[in-house]
Amino acid sequence: MQKRPEYKNFFKVGVDLKKVIASAAALLLLLIFLHWQNNSITETEVTIVSEDLPAAFQGFKIIQLSDLHSKSFDKEQHSISERVSDASPDIIFFTGDLVDSKNYDEKPSIKLMEKLLETAPVVFVTGNHEWWSGHHQDLEEKLIELGVTVLQNENMQVKRGNEALVLLGIDDPASGLSLEEMMDSASKGTTGKFKVLLAHRPERFPEYQEYQIDLIFSGHAHGGQVRLPFVGGIAAPDQGFLPRYDAGVFRAGGSTLIVNRGLGNSIIPQRLFNRPEIVEVTLKSQ
């Protein structure tokens, strides 16, 4: 009598193979999603309206970048620089942590600055990682040689037509100076003018308000690293769990704070629902 083929084992192998293929496909999709979350840059547009803004600055456009942490989006940093160029800004702000202290590599950072300077003037202030790296002075000298304006507890005028606004920039507190010392130095001679501050750490917002700053640009919080709907950021440096100043726009005491989610990562290598960000700010008078 002819023996029947073992169909039972055949189908079992087939089912197991389908499970392996499905698991591999799910893993691949997860890896693609995580890569996209870390590397797909998003743009956030913000309009700031102020009756104190000089009339000549109506429509003045600012691009803010922050927290690159030595990351390369591509060899020439085109992913960032071309998006910035397309926005046609009047000025570009970089609010600290251009480099990463644990994985120090200034080449991607210098390359980005070179590309940005082809579009508009660039103003830079330090973050904690510049100071922690031990290379902050050498890096700042290289940035200045490129043509970047580095503000170290000082201010400058940004002119448009016959009018001007005042731009203040302070070092990160990792420099060893107190915030009061840095703000006192940076705010000298700025009474009665529309004031914009570049300061890496957003959690010091209540203290910035004491100096009657109109508009503040910060980074540092990395958007809370992982963001959840209706919750926001999960954790941020110097703010801990469920940070208050994680990303976006905050208003209090006559001041407006803009917190950039940043471009790169440091201790935690993965972003989730928190893609790298370019912030585009347009100033308008009432």
Secondary structure as the mmCIF struct_conf table of DSSP 4:
data_model
#
loop_
_struct_conf.conf_type_id
_struct_conf.id
_struct_conf.beg_label_comp_id
_struct_conf.beg_label_asym_id
_struct_conf.beg_label_seq_id
_struct_conf.end_label_comp_id
_struct_conf.end_label_asym_id
_struct_conf.end_label_seq_id
HELX_LH_PP_P HELX_LH_PP_P1 GLN A 2 PRO A 5
HELX_RH_AL_P HELX_RH_AL_P1 TYR A 7 ASN A 39
STRN STRN1 THR A 42 VAL A 49
TURN_TY1_P TURN_TY1_P1 GLU A 51 ASP A 52
BEND BEND1 LEU A 53 LEU A 53
HELX_RH_3T_P HELX_RH_3T_P1 ALA A 55 PHE A 57
TURN_TY1_P TURN_TY1_P2 GLN A 58 GLY A 59
STRN STRN2 LYS A 61 LEU A 65
TURN_TY1_P TURN_TY1_P3 HIS A 69 SER A 70
BEND BEND2 PHE A 73 ASP A 74
TURN_TY1_P TURN_TY1_P4 LYS A 75 GLU A 76
HELX_RH_AL_P HELX_RH_AL_P2 HIS A 78 ALA A 87
BEND BEND3 ASP A 90 ASP A 90
STRN STRN3 ILE A 91 THR A 95
BEND BEND4 GLY A 96 GLY A 96
BEND BEND5 LEU A 98 VAL A 99
BEND BEND6 SER A 101 SER A 101
TURN_TY1_P TURN_TY1_P5 LYS A 102 ASN A 103
HELX_RH_AL_P HELX_RH_AL_P3 LYS A 107 LEU A 116
TURN_TY1_P TURN_TY1_P6 LEU A 117 THR A 119
BEND BEND7 ALA A 120 ALA A 120
STRN STRN4 VAL A 122 VAL A 125
HELX_RH_AL_P HELX_RH_AL_P4 ASN A 128 SER A 133
TURN_TY1_P TURN_TY1_P7 GLY A 134 GLY A 134
HELX_RH_AL_P HELX_RH_AL_P5 HIS A 136 LEU A 146
TURN_TY1_P TURN_TY1_P8 GLY A 147 GLY A 147
STRN STRN5 THR A 149 VAL A 150
BEND BEND8 GLN A 152 ASN A 153
STRN STRN6 GLU A 154 ARG A 160
TURN_TY1_P TURN_TY1_P9 GLY A 161 ASN A 162
STRN STRN7 GLU A 163 GLY A 169
HELX_RH_3T_P HELX_RH_3T_P2 PRO A 173 SER A 175
BEND BEND9 GLY A 176 GLY A 176
HELX_RH_AL_P HELX_RH_AL_P6 LEU A 179 ALA A 186
TURN_TY1_P TURN_TY1_P10 SER A 187 GLY A 189
TURN_TY1_P TURN_TY1_P11 THR A 191 GLY A 192
BEND BEND10 LYS A 193 LYS A 193
STRN STRN8 LYS A 195 LEU A 198
BEND BEND11 HIS A 200 HIS A 200
HELX_RH_3T_P HELX_RH_3T_P3 PRO A 202 ARG A 204
HELX_RH_AL_P HELX_RH_AL_P7 PHE A 205 GLN A 209
TURN_TY1_P TURN_TY1_P12 GLU A 210 GLN A 212
BEND BEND12 ASP A 214 ASP A 214
STRN STRN9 LEU A 215 SER A 218
BEND BEND13 ALA A 221 ALA A 221
HELX_RH_3T_P HELX_RH_3T_P4 HIS A 222 GLY A 224
BEND BEND14 GLN A 225 GLN A 225
STRN STRN10 VAL A 226 VAL A 226
STRN STRN11 ARG A 227 LEU A 228
TURN_TY1_P TURN_TY1_P13 PRO A 229 VAL A 231
STRN STRN12 GLY A 232 GLY A 233
BEND BEND15 ILE A 234 ILE A 234
STRN STRN13 ALA A 235 ALA A 236
TURN_TY1_P TURN_TY1_P14 PRO A 237 GLN A 239
STRN STRN14 GLY A 240 PHE A 241
BEND BEND16 LEU A 242 LEU A 242
BEND BEND17 ARG A 244 ALA A 247
STRN STRN15 GLY A 248 ALA A 252
TURN_TY1_P TURN_TY1_P15 GLY A 253 GLY A 254
STRN STRN16 SER A 255 VAL A 259
BEND BEND18 LEU A 263 LEU A 263
BEND BEND19 SER A 266 ILE A 268
STRN STRN17 LEU A 272 LEU A 272
BEND BEND20 PHE A 273 PHE A 273
STRN STRN18 GLU A 277 LYS A 284
#
